């Protein structure tokens, strides 16, 4: 059974790009366009990894990270942000993010990070 990755982003073009590269690598992608939907999907699907944007329209990516880490502390979480992210990335890591990536994301690097995170 392939690893399940929950992808959370409110930008459809980015979500499609992430899904395309990760599906090609053999992962099953579950998608959510906002934090509330992400939390519900996390609770129902129990993904093997969470990839979340930090700036979402509802329920911030930080809330998604807190929820995922609280309910499944061993699930790797990759946080992404397009904004000046120093303090935000520190907060994300304090809440449970394993890795933080600045946008724009190099898709081959993202694929490698996901692979490394799931190899643990």
Biopython code that builds the backbone (N, CA, C, O; Angstrom):
import numpy as np
from Bio.PDB.StructureBuilder import StructureBuilder

atoms = [
    (1, "UNK", "N", (0.847, -1.187, 0.000)),
    (1, "UNK", "CA", (0.000, 0.000, 0.000)),
    (1, "UNK", "C", (0.891, 1.249, 0.000)),
    (1, "UNK", "O", (1.819, 1.347, 0.802)),
    (2, "UNK", "N", (0.613, 2.192, -0.888)),
    (2, "UNK", "CA", (1.467, 3.391, -0.950)),
    (2, "UNK", "C", (1.282, 4.284, 0.276)),
    (2, "UNK", "O", (0.239, 4.273, 0.931)),
    (3, "UNK", "N", (2.331, 5.054, 0.562)),
    (3, "UNK", "CA", (2.231, 6.040, 1.636)),
    (3, "UNK", "C", (1.173, 7.077, 1.253)),
    (3, "UNK", "O", (1.050, 7.459, 0.089)),
    (4, "UNK", "N", (0.404, 7.528, 2.272)),
    (4, "UNK", "CA", (-0.628, 8.542, 2.077)),
    (4, "UNK", "C", (-0.088, 9.896, 2.534)),
    (4, "UNK", "O", (0.399, 10.040, 3.655)),
    (5, "UNK", "N", (-0.183, 10.873, 1.652)),
    (5, "UNK", "CA", (0.296, 12.219, 1.966)),
    (5, "UNK", "C", (-0.878, 13.186, 1.931)),
    (5, "UNK", "O", (-1.590, 13.276, 0.931)),
    (6, "UNK", "N", (-1.073, 13.902, 3.020)),
    (6, "UNK", "CA", (-2.092, 14.945, 3.075)),
    (6, "UNK", "C", (-1.439, 16.253, 2.626)),
    (6, "UNK", "O", (-0.510, 16.747, 3.265)),
    (7, "UNK", "N", (-1.934, 16.798, 1.527)),
    (7, "UNK", "CA", (-1.419, 18.051, 0.975)),
    (7, "UNK", "C", (-2.446, 19.147, 1.258)),
    (7, "UNK", "O", (-3.617, 19.024, 0.901)),
    (8, "UNK", "N", (-1.984, 20.221, 1.907)),
    (8, "UNK", "CA", (-2.880, 21.316, 2.284)),
    (8, "UNK", "C", (-2.361, 22.608, 1.669)),
    (8, "UNK", "O", (-1.302, 23.107, 2.049)),
    (9, "UNK", "N", (-3.116, 23.144, 0.717)),
    (9, "UNK", "CA", (-2.743, 24.421, 0.097)),
    (9, "UNK", "C", (-3.993, 25.026, -0.520)),
    (9, "UNK", "O", (-4.808, 24.316, -1.110)),
    (10, "UNK", "N", (-4.142, 26.340, -0.382)),
    (10, "UNK", "CA", (-5.318, 27.005, -0.954)),
    (10, "UNK", "C", (-5.041, 27.584, -2.333)),
    (10, "UNK", "O", (-5.874, 28.310, -2.874)),
    (11, "UNK", "N", (-3.884, 27.273, -2.911)),
    (11, "UNK", "CA", (-3.573, 27.684, -4.281)),
    (11, "UNK", "C", (-3.664, 26.450, -5.176)),
    (11, "UNK", "O", (-2.779, 25.594, -5.136)),
    (12, "UNK", "N", (-4.731, 26.346, -5.992)),
    (12, "UNK", "CA", (-4.963, 25.147, -6.799)),
    (12, "UNK", "C", (-3.797, 24.757, -7.706)),
    (12, "UNK", "O", (-3.526, 23.569, -7.884)),
    (13, "UNK", "N", (-3.109, 25.738, -8.278)),
    (13, "UNK", "CA", (-1.994, 25.422, -9.182)),
    (13, "UNK", "C", (-0.867, 24.727, -8.433)),
    (13, "UNK", "O", (-0.270, 23.778, -8.941)),
    (14, "UNK", "N", (-0.578, 25.198, -7.231)),
    (14, "UNK", "CA", (0.480, 24.574, -6.429)),
    (14, "UNK", "C", (0.066, 23.182, -5.985)),
    (14, "UNK", "O", (0.857, 22.241, -6.042)),
    (15, "UNK", "N", (-1.175, 23.057, -5.544)),
    (15, "UNK", "CA", (-1.674, 21.742, -5.126)),
    (15, "UNK", "C", (-1.533, 20.746, -6.275)),
    (15, "UNK", "O", (-1.061, 19.628, -6.069)),
    (16, "UNK", "N", (-1.935, 21.141, -7.474)),
    (16, "UNK", "CA", (-1.834, 20.255, -8.637)),
    (16, "UNK", "C", (-0.386, 19.867, -8.915)),
    (16, "UNK", "O", (-0.110, 18.716, -9.253)),
    (17, "UNK", "N", (0.532, 20.803, -8.780)),
    (17, "UNK", "CA", (1.948, 20.511, -9.014)),
    (17, "UNK", "C", (2.474, 19.526, -7.975)),
    (17, "UNK", "O", (3.189, 18.584, -8.319)),
    (18, "UNK", "N", (2.124, 19.738, -6.709)),
    (18, "UNK", "CA", (2.562, 18.813, -5.650)),
    (18, "UNK", "C", (1.999, 17.418, -5.896)),
    (18, "UNK", "O", (2.715, 16.421, -5.803)),
    (19, "UNK", "N", (0.711, 17.361, -6.210)),
    (19, "UNK", "CA", (0.062, 16.062, -6.470)),
    (19, "UNK", "C", (0.723, 15.369, -7.654)),
    (19, "UNK", "O", (0.991, 14.168, -7.604)),
    (20, "UNK", "N", (0.980, 16.107, -8.696)),
    (20, "UNK", "CA", (1.575, 15.514, -9.897)),
    (20, "UNK", "C", (2.925, 14.859, -9.584)),
    (20, "UNK", "O", (3.151, 13.704, -9.947)),
    (21, "UNK", "N", (3.811, 15.579, -8.922)),
    (21, "UNK", "CA", (5.147, 15.043, -8.667)),
    (21, "UNK", "C", (5.110, 13.909, -7.635)),
    (21, "UNK", "O", (5.842, 12.929, -7.771)),
    (22, "UNK", "N", (4.275, 14.032, -6.620)),
    (22, "UNK", "CA", (4.244, 13.006, -5.578)),
    (22, "UNK", "C", (3.515, 11.745, -6.034)),
    (22, "UNK", "O", (3.887, 10.640, -5.640)),
    (23, "UNK", "N", (2.489, 11.899, -6.853)),
    (23, "UNK", "CA", (1.802, 10.732, -7.416)),
    (23, "UNK", "C", (2.743, 9.972, -8.343)),
    (23, "UNK", "O", (2.765, 8.741, -8.356)),
    (24, "UNK", "N", (3.510, 10.714, -9.108)),
    (24, "UNK", "CA", (4.480, 10.101, -10.013)),
    (24, "UNK", "C", (5.505, 9.272, -9.229)),
    (24, "UNK", "O", (6.031, 8.283, -9.739)),
    (25, "UNK", "N", (5.781, 9.679, -7.999)),
    (25, "UNK", "CA", (6.725, 8.955, -7.151)),
    (25, "UNK", "C", (6.064, 7.802, -6.391)),
    (25, "UNK", "O", (6.715, 7.121, -5.599)),
    (26, "UNK", "N", (4.775, 7.590, -6.635)),
    (26, "UNK", "CA", (4.096, 6.437, -6.056)),
    (26, "UNK", "C", (3.311, 6.694, -4.789)),
    (26, "UNK", "O", (2.838, 5.747, -4.160)),
    (27, "UNK", "N", (3.160, 7.948, -4.396)),
    (27, "UNK", "CA", (2.404, 8.273, -3.185)),
    (27, "UNK", "C", (0.920, 8.473, -3.506)),
    (27, "UNK", "O", (0.559, 8.875, -4.612)),
    (28, "UNK", "N", (0.079, 8.188, -2.527)),
    (28, "UNK", "CA", (-1.348, 8.469, -2.618)),
    (28, "UNK", "C", (-1.571, 9.832, -1.982)),
    (28, "UNK", "O", (-1.283, 10.021, -0.800)),
    (29, "UNK", "N", (-2.078, 10.774, -2.754)),
    (29, "UNK", "CA", (-2.242, 12.146, -2.276)),
    (29, "UNK", "C", (-3.685, 12.421, -1.875)),
    (29, "UNK", "O", (-4.620, 12.147, -2.627)),
    (30, "UNK", "N", (-3.841, 12.963, -0.684)),
    (30, "UNK", "CA", (-5.129, 13.415, -0.164)),
    (30, "UNK", "C", (-5.036, 14.931, -0.112)),
    (30, "UNK", "O", (-4.038, 15.463, 0.373)),
    (31, "UNK", "N", (-6.034, 15.630, -0.591)),
    (31, "UNK", "CA", (-5.939, 17.088, -0.722)),
    (31, "UNK", "C", (-6.965, 17.814, 0.136)),
    (31, "UNK", "O", (-8.098, 17.363, 0.310)),
    (32, "UNK", "N", (-6.529, 18.954, 0.665)),
    (32, "UNK", "CA", (-7.421, 19.847, 1.409)),
    (32, "UNK", "C", (-7.030, 21.276, 1.049)),
    (32, "UNK", "O", (-5.847, 21.610, 0.989)),
    (33, "UNK", "N", (-8.026, 22.104, 0.814)),
    (33, "UNK", "CA", (-7.748, 23.475, 0.414)),
    (33, "UNK", "C", (-7.823, 24.471, 1.565)),
    (33, "UNK", "O", (-7.564, 25.660, 1.375)),
    (34, "UNK", "N", (-8.176, 23.995, 2.760)),
    (34, "UNK", "CA", (-8.165, 24.866, 3.936)),
    (34, "UNK", "C", (-7.887, 24.034, 5.183)),
    (34, "UNK", "O", (-7.936, 22.804, 5.157)),
    (35, "UNK", "N", (-7.598, 24.728, 6.260)),
    (35, "UNK", "CA", (-7.213, 24.053, 7.487)),
    (35, "UNK", "C", (-8.291, 23.184, 8.096)),
    (35, "UNK", "O", (-8.002, 22.094, 8.591)),
    (36, "UNK", "N", (-9.530, 23.647, 8.067)),
    (36, "UNK", "CA", (-10.630, 22.851, 8.632)),
    (36, "UNK", "C", (-10.801, 21.537, 7.898)),
    (36, "UNK", "O", (-10.960, 20.484, 8.515)),
    (37, "UNK", "N", (-10.768, 21.606, 6.575)),
    (37, "UNK", "CA", (-10.871, 20.397, 5.755)),
    (37, "UNK", "C", (-9.658, 19.495, 6.010)),
    (37, "UNK", "O", (-9.793, 18.272, 6.047)),
    (38, "UNK", "N", (-8.487, 20.088, 6.183)),
    (38, "UNK", "CA", (-7.272, 19.307, 6.432)),
    (38, "UNK", "C", (-7.379, 18.529, 7.742)),
    (38, "UNK", "O", (-7.008, 17.356, 7.804)),
    (39, "UNK", "N", (-7.879, 19.173, 8.772)),
    (39, "UNK", "CA", (-8.006, 18.507, 10.073)),
    (39, "UNK", "C", (-8.990, 17.343, 9.981)),
    (39, "UNK", "O", (-8.736, 16.269, 10.526)),
    (40, "UNK", "N", (-10.118, 17.555, 9.291)),
    (40, "UNK", "CA", (-11.088, 16.466, 9.106)),
    (40, "UNK", "C", (-10.472, 15.310, 8.319)),
    (40, "UNK", "O", (-10.633, 14.146, 8.685)),
    (41, "UNK", "N", (-9.768, 15.639, 7.240)),
    (41, "UNK", "CA", (-9.132, 14.597, 6.425)),
    (41, "UNK", "C", (-8.072, 13.864, 7.223)),
    (41, "UNK", "O", (-7.956, 12.642, 7.121)),
    (42, "UNK", "N", (-7.306, 14.582, 8.009)),
    (42, "UNK", "CA", (-6.281, 13.953, 8.850)),
    (42, "UNK", "C", (-6.924, 12.935, 9.796)),
    (42, "UNK", "O", (-6.444, 11.810, 9.929)),
    (43, "UNK", "N", (-8.000, 13.338, 10.439)),
    (43, "UNK", "CA", (-8.667, 12.451, 11.402)),
    (43, "UNK", "C", (-9.271, 11.218, 10.746)),
    (43, "UNK", "O", (-9.289, 10.142, 11.346)),
    (44, "UNK", "N", (-9.762, 11.362, 9.533)),
    (44, "UNK", "CA", (-10.381, 10.235, 8.824)),
    (44, "UNK", "C", (-9.370, 9.316, 8.154)),
    (44, "UNK", "O", (-9.542, 8.097, 8.155)),
    (45, "UNK", "N", (-8.322, 9.890, 7.585)),
    (45, "UNK", "CA", (-7.418, 9.110, 6.730)),
    (45, "UNK", "C", (-6.112, 8.686, 7.397)),
    (45, "UNK", "O", (-5.448, 7.763, 6.924)),
    (46, "UNK", "N", (-5.743, 9.342, 8.479)),
    (46, "UNK", "CA", (-4.483, 9.023, 9.173)),
    (46, "UNK", "C", (-3.313, 8.948, 8.190)),
    (46, "UNK", "O", (-2.717, 7.885, 8.016)),
    (47, "UNK", "N", (-2.977, 10.084, 7.542)),
    (47, "UNK", "CA", (-1.914, 10.065, 6.536)),
    (47, "UNK", "C", (-0.551, 9.751, 7.146)),
    (47, "UNK", "O", (-0.341, 9.879, 8.352)),
    (48, "UNK", "N", (0.365, 9.336, 6.275)),
    (48, "UNK", "CA", (1.723, 9.015, 6.703)),
    (48, "UNK", "C", (2.607, 10.256, 6.768)),
    (48, "UNK", "O", (3.657, 10.243, 7.411)),
    (49, "UNK", "N", (2.180, 11.327, 6.100)),
    (49, "UNK", "CA", (2.936, 12.581, 6.087)),
    (49, "UNK", "C", (1.962, 13.719, 5.780)),
    (49, "UNK", "O", (0.996, 13.547, 5.036)),
    (50, "UNK", "N", (2.236, 14.880, 6.366)),
    (50, "UNK", "CA", (1.435, 16.078, 6.097)),
    (50, "UNK", "C", (2.342, 17.125, 5.454)),
    (50, "UNK", "O", (3.432, 17.411, 5.951)),
    (51, "UNK", "N", (1.877, 17.687, 4.351)),
    (51, "UNK", "CA", (2.554, 18.778, 3.653)),
    (51, "UNK", "C", (1.580, 19.946, 3.679)),
    (51, "UNK", "O", (0.541, 19.895, 3.020)),
    (52, "UNK", "N", (1.895, 20.995, 4.427)),
    (52, "UNK", "CA", (0.930, 22.087, 4.565)),
    (52, "UNK", "C", (1.535, 23.460, 4.351)),
    (52, "UNK", "O", (2.636, 23.761, 4.812)),
    (53, "UNK", "N", (0.784, 24.280, 3.640)),
    (53, "UNK", "CA", (1.094, 25.700, 3.545)),
    (53, "UNK", "C", (0.778, 26.281, 4.918)),
    (53, "UNK", "O", (-0.123, 25.801, 5.606)),
    (54, "UNK", "N", (1.511, 27.307, 5.314)),
    (54, "UNK", "CA", (1.258, 27.907, 6.621)),
    (54, "UNK", "C", (0.201, 28.997, 6.571)),
    (54, "UNK", "O", (-0.444, 29.278, 7.581)),
    (55, "UNK", "N", (0.018, 29.609, 5.422)),
    (55, "UNK", "CA", (-0.937, 30.711, 5.291)),
    (55, "UNK", "C", (-2.159, 30.244, 4.515)),
    (55, "UNK", "O", (-2.158, 30.200, 3.285)),
    (56, "UNK", "N", (-3.191, 29.899, 5.256)),
    (56, "UNK", "CA", (-4.434, 29.398, 4.663)),
    (56, "UNK", "C", (-5.576, 30.339, 5.013)),
    (56, "UNK", "O", (-5.492, 31.105, 5.972)),
    (57, "UNK", "N", (-6.638, 30.275, 4.231)),
    (57, "UNK", "CA", (-7.789, 31.159, 4.449)),
    (57, "UNK", "C", (-8.467, 30.892, 5.793)),
    (57, "UNK", "O", (-8.824, 31.831, 6.505)),
    (58, "UNK", "N", (-8.645, 29.619, 6.139)),
    (58, "UNK", "CA", (-9.261, 29.277, 7.424)),
    (58, "UNK", "C", (-8.371, 28.280, 8.141)),
    (58, "UNK", "O", (-7.659, 27.509, 7.497)),
    (59, "UNK", "N", (-8.404, 28.286, 9.451)),
    (59, "UNK", "CA", (-7.558, 27.391, 10.241)),
    (59, "UNK", "C", (-6.151, 27.391, 9.667)),
    (59, "UNK", "O", (-5.868, 26.642, 8.732)),
    (60, "UNK", "N", (-5.293, 28.191, 10.192)),
    (60, "UNK", "CA", (-3.949, 28.339, 9.647)),
    (60, "UNK", "C", (-3.196, 27.005, 9.596)),
    (60, "UNK", "O", (-3.571, 26.029, 10.244)),
    (61, "UNK", "N", (-2.138, 27.002, 8.813)),
    (61, "UNK", "CA", (-1.289, 25.826, 8.741)),
    (61, "UNK", "C", (-0.717, 25.468, 10.103)),
    (61, "UNK", "O", (-0.461, 24.296, 10.378)),
    (62, "UNK", "N", (-0.514, 26.464, 10.956)),
    (62, "UNK", "CA", (-0.026, 26.202, 12.320)),
    (62, "UNK", "C", (-1.040, 25.342, 13.064)),
    (62, "UNK", "O", (-0.655, 24.418, 13.782)),
    (63, "UNK", "N", (-2.328, 25.631, 12.904)),
    (63, "UNK", "CA", (-3.366, 24.822, 13.552)),
    (63, "UNK", "C", (-3.370, 23.390, 13.010)),
    (63, "UNK", "O", (-3.568, 22.437, 13.763)),
    (64, "UNK", "N", (-3.154, 23.248, 11.716)),
    (64, "UNK", "CA", (-3.064, 21.915, 11.115)),
    (64, "UNK", "C", (-1.886, 21.156, 11.730)),
    (64, "UNK", "O", (-2.010, 19.987, 12.093)),
    (65, "UNK", "N", (-0.744, 21.835, 11.840)),
    (65, "UNK", "CA", (0.449, 21.209, 12.424)),
    (65, "UNK", "C", (0.193, 20.813, 13.870)),
    (65, "UNK", "O", (0.501, 19.690, 14.270)),
    (66, "UNK", "N", (-0.367, 21.722, 14.655)),
    (66, "UNK", "CA", (-0.658, 21.410, 16.075)),
    (66, "UNK", "C", (-1.557, 20.184, 16.190)),
    (66, "UNK", "O", (-1.307, 19.288, 16.995)),
    (67, "UNK", "N", (-2.597, 20.160, 15.380)),
    (67, "UNK", "CA", (-3.555, 19.049, 15.440)),
    (67, "UNK", "C", (-2.882, 17.735, 15.056)),
    (67, "UNK", "O", (-3.005, 16.734, 15.763)),
    (68, "UNK", "N", (-2.175, 17.746, 13.937)),
    (68, "UNK", "CA", (-1.520, 16.525, 13.464)),
    (68, "UNK", "C", (-0.494, 16.037, 14.477)),
    (68, "UNK", "O", (-0.430, 14.844, 14.775)),
    (69, "UNK", "N", (0.301, 16.948, 15.002)),
    (69, "UNK", "CA", (1.353, 16.555, 15.951)),
    (69, "UNK", "C", (0.756, 16.053, 17.268)),
    (69, "UNK", "O", (1.276, 15.113, 17.870)),
    (70, "UNK", "N", (-0.322, 16.672, 17.708)),
    (70, "UNK", "CA", (-0.989, 16.253, 18.944)),
    (70, "UNK", "C", (-1.575, 14.847, 18.811)),
    (70, "UNK", "O", (-1.473, 14.043, 19.737)),
    (71, "UNK", "N", (-2.184, 14.552, 17.670)),
    (71, "UNK", "CA", (-2.862, 13.271, 17.471)),
    (71, "UNK", "C", (-1.959, 12.174, 16.924)),
    (71, "UNK", "O", (-2.285, 10.991, 17.030)),
    (72, "UNK", "N", (-0.833, 12.554, 16.343)),
    (72, "UNK", "CA", (0.086, 11.564, 15.777)),
    (72, "UNK", "C", (1.500, 12.143, 15.767)),
    (72, "UNK", "O", (1.991, 12.552, 14.715)),
    (73, "UNK", "N", (2.154, 12.182, 16.920)),
    (73, "UNK", "CA", (3.451, 12.852, 17.040)),
    (73, "UNK", "C", (4.553, 12.311, 16.133)),
    (73, "UNK", "O", (5.536, 13.005, 15.874)),
    (74, "UNK", "N", (4.400, 11.086, 15.651)),
    (74, "UNK", "CA", (5.436, 10.504, 14.801)),
    (74, "UNK", "C", (5.216, 10.775, 13.305)),
    (74, "UNK", "O", (6.069, 10.441, 12.483)),
    (75, "UNK", "N", (4.090, 11.370, 12.959)),
    (75, "UNK", "CA", (3.812, 11.682, 11.549)),
    (75, "UNK", "C", (4.666, 12.875, 11.127)),
    (75, "UNK", "O", (4.562, 13.947, 11.722)),
    (76, "UNK", "N", (5.512, 12.703, 10.104)),
    (76, "UNK", "CA", (6.313, 13.835, 9.634)),
    (76, "UNK", "C", (5.426, 14.931, 9.040)),
    (76, "UNK", "O", (4.424, 14.653, 8.381)),
    (77, "UNK", "N", (5.817, 16.174, 9.288)),
    (77, "UNK", "CA", (5.073, 17.330, 8.792)),
    (77, "UNK", "C", (6.048, 18.262, 8.095)),
    (77, "UNK", "O", (7.062, 18.663, 8.667)),
    (78, "UNK", "N", (5.730, 18.604, 6.849)),
    (78, "UNK", "CA", (6.527, 19.560, 6.089)),
    (78, "UNK", "C", (5.689, 20.826, 5.928)),
    (78, "UNK", "O", (4.579, 20.785, 5.398)),
    (79, "UNK", "N", (6.234, 21.949, 6.392)),
    (79, "UNK", "CA", (5.541, 23.240, 6.310)),
    (79, "UNK", "C", (6.133, 24.073, 5.176)),
    (79, "UNK", "O", (7.345, 24.079, 4.960)),
    (80, "UNK", "N", (5.258, 24.774, 4.458)),
    (80, "UNK", "CA", (5.672, 25.605, 3.327)),
    (80, "UNK", "C", (5.083, 27.008, 3.516)),
    (80, "UNK", "O", (3.945, 27.165, 3.958)),
    (81, "UNK", "N", (5.884, 28.023, 3.171)),
    (81, "UNK", "CA", (5.360, 29.388, 3.220)),
    (81, "UNK", "C", (6.031, 30.246, 2.159)),
    (81, "UNK", "O", (7.217, 30.094, 1.868)),
    (82, "UNK", "N", (5.253, 31.139, 1.597)),
    (82, "UNK", "CA", (5.769, 32.075, 0.613)),
    (82, "UNK", "C", (6.075, 33.432, 1.208)),
    (82, "UNK", "O", (6.566, 34.323, 0.514)),
    (83, "UNK", "N", (5.791, 33.596, 2.479)),
    (83, "UNK", "CA", (6.017, 34.880, 3.144)),
    (83, "UNK", "C", (7.345, 34.851, 3.881)),
    (83, "UNK", "O", (7.929, 33.786, 4.077)),
    (84, "UNK", "N", (7.815, 36.007, 4.283)),
    (84, "UNK", "CA", (9.033, 36.055, 5.095)),
    (84, "UNK", "C", (8.802, 35.142, 6.285)),
    (84, "UNK", "O", (7.921, 35.395, 7.107)),
    (85, "UNK", "N", (9.579, 34.099, 6.377)),
    (85, "UNK", "CA", (9.162, 32.992, 7.219)),
    (85, "UNK", "C", (10.026, 32.698, 8.436)),
    (85, "UNK", "O", (9.802, 31.668, 9.073)),
    (86, "UNK", "N", (10.978, 33.511, 8.797)),
    (86, "UNK", "CA", (11.846, 33.205, 9.933)),
    (86, "UNK", "C", (11.092, 32.828, 11.195)),
    (86, "UNK", "O", (11.175, 31.685, 11.646)),
    (87, "UNK", "N", (10.358, 33.768, 11.772)),
    (87, "UNK", "CA", (9.630, 33.514, 13.016)),
    (87, "UNK", "C", (8.500, 32.512, 12.803)),
    (87, "UNK", "O", (8.217, 31.694, 13.677)),
    (88, "UNK", "N", (7.855, 32.579, 11.639)),
    (88, "UNK", "CA", (6.759, 31.646, 11.349)),
    (88, "UNK", "C", (7.288, 30.215, 11.256)),
    (88, "UNK", "O", (6.644, 29.288, 11.749)),
    (89, "UNK", "N", (8.438, 30.027, 10.638)),
    (89, "UNK", "CA", (9.033, 28.697, 10.554)),
    (89, "UNK", "C", (9.447, 28.199, 11.934)),
    (89, "UNK", "O", (9.296, 27.015, 12.237)),
    (90, "UNK", "N", (9.965, 29.088, 12.767)),
    (90, "UNK", "CA", (10.323, 28.694, 14.138)),
    (90, "UNK", "C", (9.082, 28.223, 14.893)),
    (90, "UNK", "O", (9.125, 27.217, 15.601)),
    (91, "UNK", "N", (7.980, 28.950, 14.739)),
    (91, "UNK", "CA", (6.729, 28.553, 15.382)),
    (91, "UNK", "C", (6.250, 27.214, 14.845)),
    (91, "UNK", "O", (5.830, 26.351, 15.615)),
    (92, "UNK", "N", (6.309, 27.035, 13.525)),
    (92, "UNK", "CA", (5.878, 25.772, 12.913)),
    (92, "UNK", "C", (6.687, 24.601, 13.472)),
    (92, "UNK", "O", (6.130, 23.549, 13.784)),
    (93, "UNK", "N", (7.989, 24.786, 13.595)),
    (93, "UNK", "CA", (8.823, 23.708, 14.130)),
    (93, "UNK", "C", (8.543, 23.471, 15.606)),
    (93, "UNK", "O", (8.561, 22.326, 16.059)),
    (94, "UNK", "N", (8.286, 24.523, 16.358)),
    (94, "UNK", "CA", (7.947, 24.368, 17.773)),
    (94, "UNK", "C", (6.627, 23.611, 17.943)),
    (94, "UNK", "O", (6.425, 22.918, 18.941)),
    (95, "UNK", "N", (5.735, 23.750, 16.965)),
    (95, "UNK", "CA", (4.431, 23.076, 17.017)),
    (95, "UNK", "C", (4.481, 21.653, 16.471)),
    (95, "UNK", "O", (3.514, 20.907, 16.624)),
    (96, "UNK", "N", (5.583, 21.260, 15.840)),
    (96, "UNK", "CA", (5.702, 19.887, 15.380)),
    (96, "UNK", "C", (6.136, 19.675, 13.951)),
    (96, "UNK", "O", (6.258, 18.527, 13.523)),
    (97, "UNK", "N", (6.376, 20.738, 13.187)),
    (97, "UNK", "CA", (6.834, 20.552, 11.811)),
    (97, "UNK", "C", (8.248, 19.987, 11.810)),
    (97, "UNK", "O", (9.110, 20.433, 12.567)),
    (98, "UNK", "N", (8.470, 19.008, 10.957)),
    (98, "UNK", "CA", (9.787, 18.387, 10.837)),
    (98, "UNK", "C", (10.719, 19.246, 9.999)),
    (98, "UNK", "O", (11.900, 19.395, 10.310)),
    (99, "UNK", "N", (10.162, 19.812, 8.920)),
    (99, "UNK", "CA", (10.929, 20.579, 7.945)),
    (99, "UNK", "C", (10.090, 21.767, 7.496)),
    (99, "UNK", "O", (8.867, 21.669, 7.400)),
    (100, "UNK", "N", (10.751, 22.894, 7.221)),
    (100, "UNK", "CA", (10.073, 24.071, 6.679)),
    (100, "UNK", "C", (10.756, 24.468, 5.374)),
    (100, "UNK", "O", (11.983, 24.476, 5.279)),
    (101, "UNK", "N", (9.945, 24.797, 4.374)),
    (101, "UNK", "CA", (10.446, 25.135, 3.046)),
    (101, "UNK", "C", (9.872, 26.486, 2.623)),
    (101, "UNK", "O", (8.681, 26.748, 2.793)),
    (102, "UNK", "N", (10.730, 27.332, 2.072)),
    (102, "UNK", "CA", (10.312, 28.627, 1.541)),
    (102, "UNK", "C", (9.827, 28.455, 0.103)),
    (102, "UNK", "O", (10.467, 27.758, -0.684)),
    (103, "UNK", "N", (8.692, 29.089, -0.252)),
    (103, "UNK", "CA", (8.227, 29.112, -1.638)),
    (103, "UNK", "C", (9.074, 30.112, -2.408)),
    (103, "UNK", "O", (9.545, 31.080, -1.810)),
    (104, "UNK", "N", (9.287, 29.930, -3.680)),
    (104, "UNK", "CA", (8.774, 28.836, -4.498)),
    (104, "UNK", "C", (9.538, 27.542, -4.210)),
    (104, "UNK", "O", (10.736, 27.554, -3.930)),
    (105, "UNK", "N", (8.816, 26.440, -4.288)),
    (105, "UNK", "CA", (9.360, 25.134, -3.957)),
    (105, "UNK", "C", (9.883, 24.450, -5.216)),
    (105, "UNK", "O", (9.184, 24.365, -6.226)),
    (106, "UNK", "N", (11.116, 23.966, -5.145)),
    (106, "UNK", "CA", (11.668, 23.137, -6.214)),
    (106, "UNK", "C", (11.039, 21.754, -6.032)),
    (106, "UNK", "O", (11.266, 21.098, -5.015)),
    (107, "UNK", "N", (10.259, 21.314, -7.002)),
    (107, "UNK", "CA", (9.501, 20.068, -6.854)),
    (107, "UNK", "C", (10.388, 18.846, -6.683)),
    (107, "UNK", "O", (10.001, 17.908, -5.986)),
    (108, "UNK", "N", (11.555, 18.827, -7.293)),
    (108, "UNK", "CA", (12.445, 17.682, -7.108)),
    (108, "UNK", "C", (13.001, 17.660, -5.687)),
    (108, "UNK", "O", (13.203, 16.587, -5.118)),
    (109, "UNK", "N", (13.249, 18.826, -5.115)),
    (109, "UNK", "CA", (13.702, 18.909, -3.723)),
    (109, "UNK", "C", (12.578, 18.478, -2.785)),
    (109, "UNK", "O", (12.816, 17.752, -1.820)),
    (110, "UNK", "N", (11.363, 18.923, -3.066)),
    (110, "UNK", "CA", (10.217, 18.510, -2.258)),
    (110, "UNK", "C", (10.052, 16.995, -2.284)),
    (110, "UNK", "O", (9.852, 16.374, -1.240)),
    (111, "UNK", "N", (10.136, 16.402, -3.463)),
    (111, "UNK", "CA", (10.020, 14.949, -3.604)),
    (111, "UNK", "C", (11.090, 14.244, -2.772)),
    (111, "UNK", "O", (10.804, 13.252, -2.101)),
    (112, "UNK", "N", (12.312, 14.750, -2.815)),
    (112, "UNK", "CA", (13.403, 14.159, -2.036)),
    (112, "UNK", "C", (13.158, 14.309, -0.531)),
    (112, "UNK", "O", (13.465, 13.400, 0.241)),
    (113, "UNK", "N", (12.610, 15.449, -0.116)),
    (113, "UNK", "CA", (12.334, 15.672, 1.308)),
    (113, "UNK", "C", (11.247, 14.735, 1.812)),
    (113, "UNK", "O", (11.339, 14.191, 2.913)),
    (114, "UNK", "N", (10.220, 14.555, 0.995)),
    (114, "UNK", "CA", (9.142, 13.630, 1.362)),
    (114, "UNK", "C", (9.701, 12.217, 1.484)),
    (114, "UNK", "O", (9.410, 11.516, 2.454)),
    (115, "UNK", "N", (10.491, 11.801, 0.521)),
    (115, "UNK", "CA", (11.094, 10.473, 0.538)),
    (115, "UNK", "C", (11.950, 10.278, 1.784)),
    (115, "UNK", "O", (11.872, 9.240, 2.442)),
    (116, "UNK", "N", (12.764, 11.275, 2.105)),
    (116, "UNK", "CA", (13.627, 11.196, 3.295)),
    (116, "UNK", "C", (12.800, 11.138, 4.577)),
    (116, "UNK", "O", (13.111, 10.371, 5.488)),
    (117, "UNK", "N", (11.754, 11.945, 4.643)),
    (117, "UNK", "CA", (10.924, 11.974, 5.852)),
    (117, "UNK", "C", (10.204, 10.648, 6.086)),
    (117, "UNK", "O", (10.001, 10.242, 7.230)),
    (118, "UNK", "N", (9.818, 9.976, 5.004)),
    (118, "UNK", "CA", (9.108, 8.716, 5.132)),
    (118, "UNK", "C", (10.047, 7.515, 5.313)),
    (118, "UNK", "O", (9.598, 6.416, 5.641)),
    (119, "UNK", "N", (11.334, 7.726, 5.100)),
    (119, "UNK", "CA", (12.309, 6.643, 5.253)),
    (119, "UNK", "C", (12.652, 6.387, 6.716)),
    (119, "UNK", "O", (13.246, 5.359, 7.042)),
    (120, "UNK", "N", (12.290, 7.298, 7.582)),
    (120, "UNK", "CA", (12.613, 7.181, 9.009)),
    (120, "UNK", "C", (11.813, 6.076, 9.646)),
    (120, "UNK", "O", (11.948, 5.827, 10.844)),
]
sb = StructureBuilder()
sb.init_structure("model")
sb.init_model(0)
sb.init_chain("A")
sb.init_seg("    ")
for serial, (resi, resn, name, xyz) in enumerate(atoms, 1):
    if name == "N":
        sb.init_residue(resn, " ", resi, " ")
    sb.init_atom(name, np.array(xyz, "f"), 0.0, 1.0, " ", f" {name:<3s}", serial, name[0])
structure = sb.get_structure()
